[in-house]
Amino acid sequence: MNSLKFGTSGLRGLVTELVGWPSYAYAGAFFRSVAEGGGREIVIGRDLRDSSAGIAATVAAAAASAGFTAIDCGALPTPALALEAMRRGAYAVMVTGSHIPEDRNGLKFYRPDGEITKADEAAILAALGDVAAGGEIPATPPATPEPDAIARYRRRYGDAFPADCLAGLRIAVYQQSSVARDLLADLLAGFGAQAEAIGRADRFVPIDTEAHRPEDVAYIREVMASGGYDALVTTDGDADRPLVADGTGRIVRGDILGLVTARFLGADAVVVPVTAGSALESSGGFGRVIRTRVGSPFVIAGMDEARRDGARLVVGFEANGGFLLGSDVNPGGGTLPALPTRDAMLPIVASLAAARAAGTGLAGLVTSLDAGEMASNRLPETPSERSGAFLARLTDDAYARDFLRPVGEPRAVDQRDGVRIELGEGRTIHFRASGNAPELRCYAEAKTAPEAQDLVRWGLQAAATAMKG
């Protein structure tokens, strides 16, 4: 079975099944369907995986064969490529596997106004033809280089935030293999922070900003134990998801970063997937909260809905911390134009600025929200047919009551994306199949971190047992 498929954001699969003809075919299908009839430029970017440069060259060949001018923006954050596409009125293809391991990679497709929709994904598949049949990739001229796209993305934030908004903060910038590793240190220093680059890697590191690897948690705690930093920041591979740890070394949940950022910007409508915590409704103070399925296309559709309904300042974010700006804002310097795609820079800068302004540090600011605790983890190498069968059984009331008996009684069930079950006393457990990899994810919410972690541990063990039966 071929691993290539559209997930929560873009096409993903094994490198061995994407390089060569498949990437040429998928890119060509995009150009024939979604991009047909628009502008004739395609901007192309990539992350720092070993396979990404070659795949990007193949995409450029597909663009040239389809009659487009291919613009090579090199290695840069996904939101920087999206911004360049909007500036040019061009389409875009980002070669990235985001946070998943290096043996996998992917393609993210953009229209001039932002990410493609689920309907666009269907159009690409309809135009694809038989990938397995293969074909010969024609020789074409190399793409035209565009080295300044990342600098324009840097100026976007430099022009919008006050120059001293992070003055006095000591920040560790965990560089690893993030495509934004140099940009991030430079940006924070430009706002007055003492930014120290640490942990630069010469191999790809699959940083997941939601289901944290134990080795990343241990490294961050070790770095912050010195007491020399107010915060540690990093991103996933393509820099559309942030990871921020407070001065104690505790990683701040992505949905809490989003909540802090939305408040800092003065949002009145917030759009989030069902995996975000319930603090948004209980303590967020927003005029409207819209819940969606997991995936940025669904969040973007929710933001469109909020604007149609008259919301003044609309934002969206995901539990992984990726922040989508649906309206122009003024964060105290100049105007920050809307950018309706996941971004890591905005929540990093805004949450640090909010903590500095509050005078409490990140830990104190998060504590003041009284947002409860969440935990998440995953069962890797879980094929979709196994996880799908388990989730289908879990929708049966009798089965769910029996399955959950060791941890509580189901109070309410949300089947928008997987199965999310309220257990009472501020506890929820949520199972869903990942849209990016063959794995089952489990999320839990409780009043304390140990309770949430125990619930996730139980959930994954119980699910694994159930799927063996």
Residue pairs with C-beta under 8 A, 6 or more apart in sequence:
2 13
2 17
2 131
2 132
3 12
3 13
3 14
3 17
3 104
3 438
4 11
4 12
4 13
4 14
4 17
4 18
4 22
4 26
4 131
5 11
5 12
5 13
6 12
6 121
6 125
6 435
7 295
7 434
7 435
7 436
7 437
8 294
8 295
8 296
8 434
8 435
8 436
9 98
9 108
9 115
9 295
9 296
9 297
9 342
9 435
9 436
10 94
10 96
10 98
10 106
10 107
10 108
10 109
11 26
11 106
11 107
11 108
11 109
12 97
12 98
12 100
12 104
12 105
12 106
12 436
12 437
13 104
13 105
13 106
14 103
14 104
15 49
15 51
15 102
15 103
15 104
15 105
16 103
18 51
18 55
18 105
18 106
18 107
19 51
19 54
19 55
19 58
20 58
20 137
21 131
21 134
21 135
21 137
22 131
23 55
23 58
23 59
23 62
23 95
23 107
24 58
24 59
24 61
24 62
24 135
24 137
25 62
25 128
25 129
25 131
25 135
26 107
26 124
26 128
26 131
27 58
27 59
27 62
27 63
27 93
27 107
28 62
28 65
28 66
29 124
29 125
29 127
29 128
29 129
30 91
30 93
30 109
30 124
31 42
31 62
31 63
31 66
31 68
31 91
32 66
32 127
33 120
33 123
33 124
33 126
33 127
34 91
34 109
34 111
34 116
34 120
34 123
34 124
35 42
35 66
35 68
35 91
35 111
38 91
38 111
38 112
39 88
39 89
39 90
39 91
39 112
40 67
40 68
40 69
41 68
41 69
41 71
41 88
41 89
41 90
41 91
42 59
42 60
42 63
42 68
42 69
42 70
42 71
42 90
42 91
42 92
42 93
43 71
43 73
43 81
43 84
43 85
43 88
43 90
43 91
43 92
43 93
43 146
43 149
44 56
44 59
44 60
44 63
44 70
44 71
44 72
44 73
44 81
44 92
44 93
44 94
44 95
44 143
45 56
45 73
45 74
45 75
45 76
45 78
45 80
45 81
45 92
45 93
45 94
45 95
45 149
46 52
46 53
46 55
46 56
46 74
46 75
46 94
46 95
46 96
46 179
47 75
47 94
47 95
47 96
47 97
47 98
47 179
47 237
47 238
48 75
48 177
48 178
48 179
48 204
48 237
49 96
49 97
49 102
49 105
49 204
49 237
50 102
50 204
51 102
51 105
52 75
52 95
52 96
52 105
55 95
55 105
55 107
56 72
56 93
56 95
57 142
57 143
58 137
59 70
59 93
59 95
59 107
60 70
60 72
60 140
60 142
60 143
61 137
61 138
61 139
61 140
62 137
63 69
63 70
63 93
63 143
64 70
64 140
64 141
64 143
65 138
65 140
68 91
69 144
70 143
70 144
71 88
71 90
71 143
71 144
71 145
71 146
72 142
72 143
72 144
72 145
72 146
73 80
73 81
73 84
73 146
73 147
73 149
73 150
74 145
74 146
74 147
74 149
74 150
75 179
76 149
76 150
76 153
76 179
77 150
77 153
77 179
77 180
77 183
77 235
77 238
77 239
77 240
77 343
77 344
77 345
78 94
78 96
78 108
78 238
78 239
78 240
78 341
78 342
79 153
79 239
79 240
79 339
79 341
79 342
79 343
79 344
79 345
80 149
80 150
80 152
80 153
80 239
81 92
81 94
81 110
81 149
82 92
82 94
82 110
82 114
82 115
82 339
82 341
83 149
83 152
83 153
83 156
83 339
84 90
84 92
84 146
84 149
84 152
84 153
85 91
85 92
85 110
85 111
85 112
86 112
86 113
86 114
86 339
87 152
88 112
89 112
90 112
91 109
91 110
91 111
91 112
92 109
92 110
93 107
93 108
93 109
93 110
94 107
94 108
94 110
94 238
95 105
95 106
95 107
96 105
96 106
96 108
96 179
96 237
96 238
97 104
97 105
97 106
97 237
98 106
98 236
98 237
98 238
98 240
98 241
98 436
99 206
99 207
99 208
99 209
99 236
99 237
99 241
100 106
100 206
100 436
100 437
101 206
102 203
102 204
102 206
104 437
106 436
108 115
108 238
109 115
109 116
109 120
109 124
110 116
110 341
111 120
113 340
114 300
114 339
114 340
114 341
115 296
115 297
115 300
115 340
115 341
116 124
116 297
117 297
117 300
117 301
118 297
118 298
121 297
150 183
153 183
153 345
154 183
154 186
154 187
156 336
156 337
156 339
157 187
157 336
157 345
157 346
157 349
158 187
158 190
159 333
159 334
160 330
160 331
160 333
160 334
160 335
160 336
161 191
161 331
161 332
161 333
161 336
161 349
161 353
162 191
162 332
162 333
163 190
163 191
163 192
163 333
164 191
164 192
165 191
165 192
165 332
165 333
165 349
165 353
165 356
166 188
166 191
166 192
166 193
166 349
166 352
166 353
166 356
167 191
167 192
167 193
167 356
168 192
168 193
168 356
169 192
169 193
169 194
169 230
169 231
169 352
169 356
170 193
170 194
170 196
170 228
170 229
170 230
171 188
171 193
171 194
171 195
171 196
171 229
171 230
171 231
171 232
171 233
171 352
172 196
172 198
172 223
172 224
172 228
172 229
172 231
172 232
172 233
173 181
173 184
173 185
173 188
173 195
173 196
173 197
173 198
173 232
173 233
173 234
174 198
174 199
174 219
174 220
174 223
174 232
174 233
174 234
174 243
175 181
175 182
175 184
175 185
175 197
175 198
175 199
175 200
175 201
175 234
176 199
176 200
176 201
176 205
176 207
176 234
177 201
177 203
177 204
177 205
177 237
178 184
178 207
178 234
178 235
178 236
178 237
178 239
179 237
179 238
179 239
180 235
180 239
180 344
180 345
181 197
181 200
182 197
183 239
184 195
184 233
184 234
184 235
184 239
184 345
184 348
185 195
185 196
185 197
186 195
187 345
187 349
188 195
188 233
188 348
188 349
188 352
189 195
191 349
191 353
193 352
196 229
198 223
199 219
199 223
204 237
206 213
206 237
207 213
207 216
207 234
207 235
207 236
207 237
207 243
208 236
208 320
209 235
209 236
209 241
209 242
209 243
209 254
209 320
209 321
210 241
210 254
210 319
210 320
210 321
210 376
211 376
211 377
211 378
211 441
212 243
212 251
217 251
220 232
220 245
220 249
220 251
221 249
222 249
223 229
223 232
223 249
224 232
224 245
224 247
224 248
224 249
225 249
227 247
229 247
230 247
230 355
230 361
230 362
231 244
231 245
231 246
231 247
231 352
231 355
231 362
232 244
232 245
232 249
233 242
233 243
233 244
233 245
233 348
233 352
234 242
234 243
235 241
235 242
235 243
235 344
235 348
236 243
236 320
236 344
239 344
239 345
240 322
240 341
240 342
240 343
240 344
241 254
241 318
241 320
241 321
241 322
241 342
241 344
242 254
242 257
242 321
242 322
242 323
242 344
242 345
242 347
242 348
243 251
243 321
244 251
244 252
244 257
244 321
244 347
244 348
244 351
244 352
244 362
245 251
245 252
246 252
246 361
246 362
246 363
246 366
247 361
247 362
247 363
248 363
250 363
252 351
252 362
252 366
253 277
253 319
253 321
253 371
253 374
254 317
254 318
254 319
254 320
254 321
254 322
255 272
255 275
255 276
255 277
255 279
255 280
255 317
255 318
255 319
255 321
255 374
256 277
256 279
256 366
256 369
256 371
257 317
257 321
257 323
257 347
257 348
257 351
258 270
258 272
258 276
258 315
258 317
258 318
258 321
258 323
258 347
259 279
259 280
259 284
259 369
259 371
260 347
260 350
260 351
260 354
260 355
260 365
260 366
260 369
261 315
261 317
261 323
261 346
261 347
261 350
261 351
261 354
262 270
262 284
262 286
262 315
262 317
263 284
263 285
263 354
264 331
264 350
264 351
264 353
264 354
265 313
265 315
265 325
265 329
265 331
265 350
266 313
266 329
267 286
267 313
267 314
267 315
268 286
268 287
268 288
268 311
268 312
268 313
268 314
269 286
269 287
269 288
269 289
269 290
269 303
269 306
269 309
269 311
269 312
269 313
269 314
269 315
270 280
270 284
270 286
270 288
270 289
270 290
270 314
270 315
270 316
270 317
271 289
271 290
271 292
271 299
271 302
271 303
271 305
271 306
271 314
271 315
271 316
271 324
271 326
272 280
272 289
272 290
272 291
272 292
272 299
272 316
272 317
272 318
272 319
273 291
273 292
273 293
273 294
273 295
273 298
273 299
273 318
273 319
273 417
274 291
274 292
274 293
274 294
274 414
274 416
274 417
274 420
274 430
275 294
275 318
275 319
275 376
275 417
275 430
275 432
275 443
276 291
276 317
276 318
276 319
277 319
277 371
277 372
277 374
277 445
278 372
278 428
278 445
279 369
279 370
279 371
279 372
280 286
280 289
281 289
283 369
283 370
283 371
287 311
288 306
288 309
288 311
290 302
290 305
290 306
291 416
292 298
292 299
292 301
292 302
292 416
293 416
293 417
294 318
294 319
294 417
294 432
294 435
295 435
296 316
296 318
296 322
296 324
296 341
296 342
299 316
299 317
299 318
299 324
300 316
300 324
300 326
300 340
300 341
302 316
303 314
303 315
303 316
303 324
303 326
303 340
304 326
306 314
306 326
307 314
307 326
307 327
312 327
313 327
313 329
314 326
314 327
315 323
315 324
315 325
315 326
315 327
316 323
316 324
316 326
316 340
317 323
317 324
317 347
318 342
319 374
319 376
319 443
321 344
321 347
322 342
322 343
322 344
322 347
323 342
323 343
323 344
323 346
323 347
324 339
324 340
324 341
324 342
324 343
325 336
325 337
325 338
325 339
325 340
325 343
325 346
326 338
326 340
327 338
328 335
328 336
328 337
328 338
329 335
329 336
330 336
331 350
331 353
336 346
339 346
351 362
351 365
352 362
354 365
355 361
355 362
355 364
355 365
358 364
358 365
358 368
360 368
372 426
372 445
372 446
372 447
373 445
373 446
373 447
373 448
373 449
373 451
373 452
374 443
374 444
374 445
374 446
374 452
375 443
375 444
375 449
375 452
375 453
375 455
375 456
376 441
376 442
376 443
376 444
376 456
377 441
377 442
377 456
377 457
377 460
378 434
378 439
378 440
378 441
378 442
378 460
379 439
379 440
379 442
379 460
379 463
379 464
380 437
380 438
380 439
381 438
381 439
382 433
382 438
382 439
382 440
382 467
383 438
384 433
384 438
386 440
386 467
387 433
387 439
387 440
387 467
388 433
389 467
390 431
390 440
390 463
390 466
390 467
391 418
391 419
391 431
391 432
391 433
393 399
393 403
393 466
394 400
394 403
394 419
394 431
395 413
395 415
395 419
397 410
400 410
400 413
400 419
400 421
401 409
401 410
403 462
403 466
404 410
404 421
404 423
404 429
406 458
406 462
407 423
407 427
407 429
407 455
407 458
408 423
408 424
408 425
408 427
409 423
409 424
410 421
410 422
410 423
411 421
411 422
411 423
411 424
412 421
412 422
413 419
413 420
413 421
413 422
414 420
414 421
417 432
418 430
418 431
418 432
418 433
418 441
419 430
419 431
419 432
420 428
420 429
420 430
420 431
420 432
420 443
421 428
421 429
421 430
422 428
423 429
425 447
426 445
426 446
426 447
427 444
427 445
427 446
427 447
427 451
427 455
428 443
428 444
428 445
429 442
429 443
429 444
429 455
429 456
429 459
430 442
430 443
430 444
431 440
431 441
431 442
431 459
431 463
432 440
432 441
432 443
433 439
433 440
433 441
434 440
434 441
440 460
440 463
440 467
442 456
442 459
442 460
442 463
443 456
444 452
444 453
444 455
444 456
444 459
445 452
446 452
446 455
